[in-house]
Amino acid sequence: MPKYRAQQRGTSYPQREMTPIKIGFVGLSTTGWASNVLAPSLIHPDLKGVYDIVAVSTTSEASAQKSAEKYSADVGHPIKAYHGDSSKIASDPDVDLVAVAVKTPYHKQLVMPVIEAKKDFFLEWPAGASLEETRAIAEAAHKQGVRSIVGLQGRHSATLRKVKELLASGVIGAVKSTNVLAHVGREFPCWPPTVSAAMEYVVEKKNGATRLSIPIFHQLDQVTHVLGHFASVTATDATLYPTGQVVDTENKPTGKIVQSETPDHFAITGFLETGVLVNIFWRGGYSSAEGTGRRQFVWEIDGEEGTIRLESNKPTGSFTGMYEPDLYLNGQKVEVEGDVVESVKIAWKQFATGEKGDYATIDDAVKNHELIEAIELSAREGRRVIL
């Protein structure tokens, strides 16, 4: 692995002494999240000389060649193309780190060969389809002594960084409670009552791509990152949309109906280890069309002397790992500029220093999955769960 100077916290990122960290990318196609966000963050001018994409791996030879051609042009040098088993790209001696950005059901099977090859890795959240899978990944990573970074980029959003700054300043006094109201509308055709044909797998619980594990936990990770982990939790869930209508790429009904195996509404309360009282209500499936007046995302942090509020009324405003909400301090708007590529870039920068930083690791993913299980257990048995 390349070497780099030690860094003291609060200083600028170090200049590399040797070659960049060479990345092999599993799941980097020419479209989608990895193409639109992850790759642009890695090849951003700010990370020039820090990272270098040297290989890609996709499901087929044709798609791998297409991806390699695209990113060879972007990075300015040839990129190797692999397809199929991730052990091929993992065993490439020119690859230092393997990034895995694929559908949740394939996280474990694709990242384990990377770990066995003793390569550091990036894994998109949820980093496994269940607590069992995520724990297995974490145990393997510790056994092989490899480092990890998990795709919970919302921790690094400009808005959340400002929230942390405001809290540290004491401007709202001691934080006593926090509450979240959020919605994932039917216009985002991922979960019932509207499901795109490409996303049908999400309705099956075993695949680990539920409303709870993805949008809700991207946001809950931000809550716990800023205010502390849960000490206890009580939850109620409901499935108000038991079926989903499958739509095509133009959002037109195909005539196919799928059954949902997971809830679409969650009421979650509890105490954080810091003593903060939490109240969260997530709902899904209603219309988010302009004119409904429906609030899409509101997060309030109440201190004894004031309030911080984050909110967005965009149809996808509750996806706080993807979009920056508006920020208010004591009712007055605080101007903040940032985007998701910047958020991801900050995580990659921190990882390159060799220090823990604020970026999420596979151990953070395990902790989040433990909370997911506690929420589901509480809802199922109707009782408070101590973590």
Residue, then its C-alpha position, 0 to 999 in steps of 0.5 A: m500500500p502507498k505511504y503518506r505522511a502522518q497528519q495532525r487533526g485540524t491540518s490540511y490533507p497531506q501531500r502524497e509521498m508515493t503513488p495514489i491509492k489505486i482503486g478497482f471498482v465493482g459495479l461501476s457502470t456508465t449510469g446510476w449512483a456509482s457513475n453519477v456520484l462515486a466516480p466523480s468524487l474520486i476523480h475530482p481535481d481535489l483528489k488528484g494524486v490521492y486516488d486513481i481508478v485503475a480497474v472496473s468489474t461489472t456483470s458482463e464482458a460487454s458492460a465491463q469494456k464499455s465502463a473501462e472505455k468511459y472511465s479511461a477517457d475520464v482519468g486519462h489512462p487505460i483502465k482494466a476491465y473485469h467481469g463476473d467474480s470479484s476475486k478477479i479484480a481483487s487479486d490484481p496486484d495493481v489494485d490497492l482498494v476495491a470499491v463495491a457499489v452494487k445492489t444490497p443482496y450482492h454486497k456480501q458475496l462480492v466484498m468477501p473475496v476482496i477481504e480474503a485478498k487482504k485489500d481495503f474496501f469501500l462498500e455501499w450502505p447497507a453493507g449487507a442485507s442483514l445484521e448477520e451478513t454485516r457482522a460476517i463482513a466485519e469479522a472477516a475485515h478484522k481477521q484480515g486486518v483491512r480497512s473499510i469505508v461505508g457509503l454513509q456520505g450524509r455525515h459529511s454534508a455541508t448542512l450537517r457539518k454546519v449543524k455540528e459547528l452550531l451545536a459545538s458553539g453552544v448557541i442553542g444550549a444543552v440539547k434535550s430532545t430531537n424529532v423527525l418527520a419524513h416521507v418517501g412519496r410514491e413518485f419515487p418508484c422504489w417501494p409500494p405503492t409504485v415500484s419500478a421494474a428494475m427495483e422489484y427486488v426491494v419488496e422482499k425483506k431478505n434482500g435488505a433494501t427496505r425503507l427502514s434500511i435505506p432512506i430511514f437509516h441514512q438519516l438515522d445515521q446522521v442523527t446518531h452521528v451528531l447526537g449520540h447512539f441509542a440507549s433504548v428504542t420503542a417502535t411501531d410500524a404499519t404496512l398501509y400499502p401491502t401491494g405495489q404496482v410495477v411501472d416501466t422506465e417511463n413510469k407507466p404501469t406494466g400491469k404487474i402487482v407485487q406483494s410488499e413484505t416490509p412496513d411503509h410507516f414507522a414511529i420510533t421513539g427512545f433515548l440516546e446515550t446522551g440523554v436526548l429524547v428522540n421522536i421520529f415518524w417516517r411514512g411512505g406512499y402518499s403523493s408528494a405532488e405540488g399542492t398537497g402541502r405535505r411536509q417531506f422532511v423536517w428535523e428539529i434539534d431542541g436545546e434549552e436556549g434555541t432550536i436548529r431545524l433542517e427541512s426540505n419540501k422537495p419530493t425526495g427531500s427526505f433522502t438527506g444523504m443525497y440532497e442538502p436540506d435547508l437549515y434554520l437557527n432559531g427560525q432564521k435561515v443559515e445559508v449553506e452550500g454543498d452537494v453530494v459529490e462534495s460529501v463523498k469526496i470529504a469521506w474519501k479524503q479522510f480515509a486517505t490520511g489513514e486516520k479514523g476521521d468521521y467517515a463510516t466503517i464496517d463497524d459503524a454499519v454493524k451498529n446501525h444494523e443492530l439498531i435496525e434489528a432493535i426497531e424491528l424487534s420492538a415493533r414486532e413484540g410491542r416493547r421497549v428494547i435496551l441496546 
